Every structure is written in C-alpha cells, then in structure tokens.
Amino acid sequence: MTGWPGAVVPELAAAVADLLDVADRQPERPGVLPVVQAGDPVLRRTAAPYTGQLGDVLPRLLEAMRRTMHAAPGVGLAAPQIGIGLAIAVCEDAGVPDDPRDRGPLPYRVLVNPRYEPVGEDAPAPDGTDAGDAAFYEGCLSVAGWQAVVARPRHVRLTCRDEHGAPVQEVLSGWPARIVQHETDHLAGRLYLDRAETRSLATTENLLRHFGADPDPGRAARALGFELPDR
C-alpha cells in the first residue's frame, strides 16, 4: 500500500510553504534553507511521524532539503535541521573509492519515519554489548566546524517509507549505514555528539592541521588519548 494515512494539516502546510517561498526569493542561493545549529530546542525534540500533514507541499520541501544538503555541502539532512519537526530526512553520497570507512555510494533517497537496527555480526551480544562497531570521525551541519569519533554498527537494517509512502526495508553497510543512522538519530532528538568519544572532539581545521586527510582515526586516538574499538 502507498500513500499516507492521515489528513493534511492546513496550518502546517501553509507555514512550510511560506518558509520555502522565502528561500526561493533569496538572490544569492535561491531555494537553500538556513540550517539550525545546536542549542535550538527543535533539534532535541522527537520529530512527529509523517502521516500526510503537508499534502502537495511535501515534494517542494524534499527538493529544498536536497538543494540545502548539496549547498552545505553534506550527505544528509533531517527536517528538524531546517526547523521542521517532522520525521523526514534526505541523504545522498557519491562515495569514495578505496576508503577505509567503506564509503560506497549512497544514491539519493528520502527517509520517512525511519528506524534502524544492527544486523548480522553487529547485532548486540547476549550481555548487551555491541559487536562489530566501526569508529570514525563524523561531522554535522548543525554542529558546524566540529567533528568527533562515533562508534556505530557497520551493518543495519533500515525500515522506513519513501516519498510516495511506499514501504522500504534494506540492509546497508559501511558509510551508507552510518549516514542513515546519523539522520535517523536526528529525528529522535539526538545529535552525533551524544554518542561521540568526547576526547576526540576537534575543530575541522585542527583535524586537518594535525592529522591530515587520513580518514583513519588511529593517529588522532594516540595523540588525543582515546580508545578505539577493536577493528
């Protein structure tokens, strides 16, 4: 079954349409929305499930989110990051060949009401500990200028709906799995910093200055004094 079970909420749809109209009138970057930064309460609230509240405004919103993500630039954007508390996100990454983060390409997709769970070797052990986590630096458009190491499952099962309301279930691995986890966490009111190794926290400038463009966090772990999970 496709489509949405709920009714349009006219006041919300009109407010989002007004936001998009303002963005479209920007002379420098038309259609690009401002990204909310850490400390705004909208980033700490659980987003409302999307049930059709925006009606025919939804395609416009998704296009604006994709344009904003590309302009940032980033590989994912959740609706709360533009001040809209609905469980919607977009993501897309061209990938990087031969990258130790297993950064395969992630074609553009829309995540509506997503959730994820570790699968395979990454499923929690009987004692509740996580197995098979991969730890790498992450950044966030809503925590501009900073990065920190986050350990996340390498393999997850994503369950959500697409932009048409069709059900999606897919197993993702490597960096695409990390992107989906990061964006889904936004919709639960979580920032990547909530899961981060705090001693790894660095400005993007210092990360490049001291550790270069190497995506492996091993050098940073030794210099900044934090542990990485066994890999």
C-alpha positions in Angstrom: 0.0 0.0 0.0 1.3 3.5 -0.8 0.1 7.0 0.2 -0.4 8.5 3.6 -3.0 7.5 6.2 -3.5 11.0 7.7 -5.1 14.2 6.6 -3.3 17.4 5.5 -2.8 19.9 8.3 -3.5 23.2 6.5 -1.8 25.5 9.0 1.4 23.4 9.0 1.4 23.0 5.2 0.9 26.8 4.8 3.8 27.6 7.2 6.2 25.2 5.4 5.1 26.7 2.0 5.8 30.2 3.4 9.3 29.1 4.5 10.0 27.7 1.0 8.7 30.8 -0.6 11.2 32.9 1.4 14.0 30.6 0.5 13.1 30.8 -3.2 13.4 34.6 -3.1 17.0 34.6 -1.9 19.1 36.2 -4.6 22.4 34.5 -3.6 21.3 30.9 -3.0 17.6 30.5 -4.1 15.8 27.6 -2.6 18.5 27.0 0.0 17.2 26.9 3.6 19.1 28.0 6.7 20.4 25.1 8.8 19.5 25.2 12.5 22.5 25.0 14.9 23.0 23.0 18.1 21.2 24.7 21.0 17.9 25.1 19.2 15.2 23.1 21.0 13.9 21.7 17.7 17.0 19.5 17.4 16.2 17.9 20.8 12.6 17.1 20.3 11.4 13.8 18.9 10.0 14.5 15.4 6.4 13.8 14.8 5.7 10.9 12.5 4.8 12.0 9.0 1.3 10.9 8.1 0.5 13.3 5.2 0.4 16.6 7.1 2.0 18.6 4.2 0.0 17.3 1.3 1.3 18.6 -2.1 3.9 20.8 -0.3 5.9 17.7 0.5 7.7 17.4 -2.9 8.7 21.1 -2.6 10.1 20.5 0.8 12.1 17.5 -0.3 13.6 19.4 -3.2 14.6 22.2 -0.9 16.1 19.8 1.6 18.1 18.2 -1.2 19.3 21.5 -2.5 20.2 22.7 1.0 22.1 19.4 1.7 24.1 19.9 -1.6 24.8 23.5 -0.9 26.2 22.9 2.6 27.7 20.6 1.4 26.6 17.5 3.3 25.5 13.9 2.7 22.3 14.0 4.7 19.7 16.4 6.2 16.8 15.9 8.6 13.8 18.1 8.7 14.5 19.3 12.3 17.7 20.8 10.9 15.7 23.3 9.0 13.3 23.8 11.9 10.5 21.4 10.9 9.7 18.8 13.5 8.6 16.0 11.1 10.2 12.6 10.8 11.6 13.2 7.3 15.2 13.1 6.1 17.1 13.0 2.8 20.6 11.6 2.1 22.9 11.1 -0.8 26.7 10.4 -1.1 28.7 9.8 -4.3 31.1 7.7 -2.2 34.9 7.5 -2.2 36.7 4.5 -3.8 39.2 2.5 -1.7 38.2 4.4 1.5 38.8 2.6 4.9 35.4 3.8 6.0 33.8 1.6 3.4 32.4 4.7 1.8 30.4 3.2 -1.0 27.9 5.3 -3.0 24.5 6.0 -1.5 22.0 7.1 -4.2 19.6 9.9 -3.3 16.8 8.7 -1.1 14.1 10.0 1.2 13.6 8.6 4.6 10.1 9.0 6.1 9.5 7.7 9.7 12.8 5.7 9.6 14.2 3.3 12.1 17.2 1.0 12.1 18.6 -2.0 13.9 22.0 -3.6 13.8 22.1 -6.9 11.9 24.4 -9.8 11.5 27.7 -9.6 13.3 26.7 -6.1 14.6 23.7 -7.4 16.5 24.0 -6.9 20.3 25.7 -9.7 22.1 23.7 -11.6 24.9 25.4 -9.4 27.5 24.1 -6.3 25.8 27.4 -5.1 24.4 27.7 -4.1 20.7 29.7 -6.3 18.4 31.4 -5.1 15.2 31.2 -1.4 15.7 33.3 0.9 13.4 34.6 4.1 14.8 35.3 7.1 12.6 35.1 10.9 12.7 31.7 12.4 12.0 30.5 15.9 11.5 27.1 17.5 11.3 25.7 20.5 9.5 24.0 21.5 12.8 27.3 21.4 14.7 29.2 23.4 12.2 33.0 23.4 12.3 33.4 20.4 14.6 34.0 16.7 14.3 34.3 13.7 16.7 34.7 10.0 16.6 31.5 7.9 16.9 31.3 4.1 17.0 28.4 2.8 15.1 27.3 -0.6 13.8 28.7 -1.4 10.3 25.6 -3.1 9.1 22.0 -2.0 9.8 18.5 -2.8 8.6 16.7 0.3 7.6 12.9 0.4 7.8 11.0 3.4 6.5 8.7 4.8 3.8 9.8 6.6 0.7 8.5 10.0 -0.6 5.4 8.2 -2.0 4.6 6.4 1.2 5.8 3.0 -0.1 7.4 0.8 2.5 11.2 0.3 2.3 13.3 -2.3 4.1 17.0 -2.5 3.2 20.3 -3.7 4.7 23.0 -1.0 4.5 26.7 -1.4 5.3 29.7 0.9 5.8 29.4 4.6 5.4 25.9 4.5 3.9 24.8 2.7 7.1 26.4 5.5 9.1 24.6 8.2 7.2 21.3 6.5 7.7 21.9 6.1 11.5 23.0 9.7 11.8 19.9 11.1 10.1 17.5 8.8 11.9 19.1 9.8 15.2 18.2 13.5 14.4 14.6 12.5 14.2 14.8 11.1 17.7 16.2 14.3 19.1 19.8 13.0 19.2 23.0 14.6 17.9 26.0 12.6 17.0 27.8 14.2 20.0 25.5 12.2 22.3 27.3 9.1 21.0 30.8 10.6 20.5 34.1 9.9 22.2 34.4 13.3 23.8 38.2 13.3 23.9 38.2 13.1 20.1 36.3 16.3 19.6 38.2 18.6 17.3 37.5 21.6 15.1 37.6 20.6 11.4 40.5 23.0 11.0 42.6 21.3 13.7 41.7 17.8 12.4 43.2 18.7 9.1 46.1 20.5 10.5 47.2 17.8 12.9 46.1 14.6 11.2 45.6 15.5 7.6 43.0 14.0 5.3 43.5 10.4 6.5 40.0 9.1 7.4 41.5 6.5 9.8 41.2 8.0 13.4 44.2 6.0 14.8 46.6 8.9 14.8 44.1 11.1 16.5 43.4 8.4 19.1 47.0 8.2 20.0 47.6 11.9 20.1 44.4 12.9 21.9 44.3 9.9 24.3 41.1 8.0 23.5 40.4 4.4 22.8 39.0 2.9 19.6 37.0 -0.4 19.5 38.8 -3.4 18.2 38.8 -3.5 14.4 
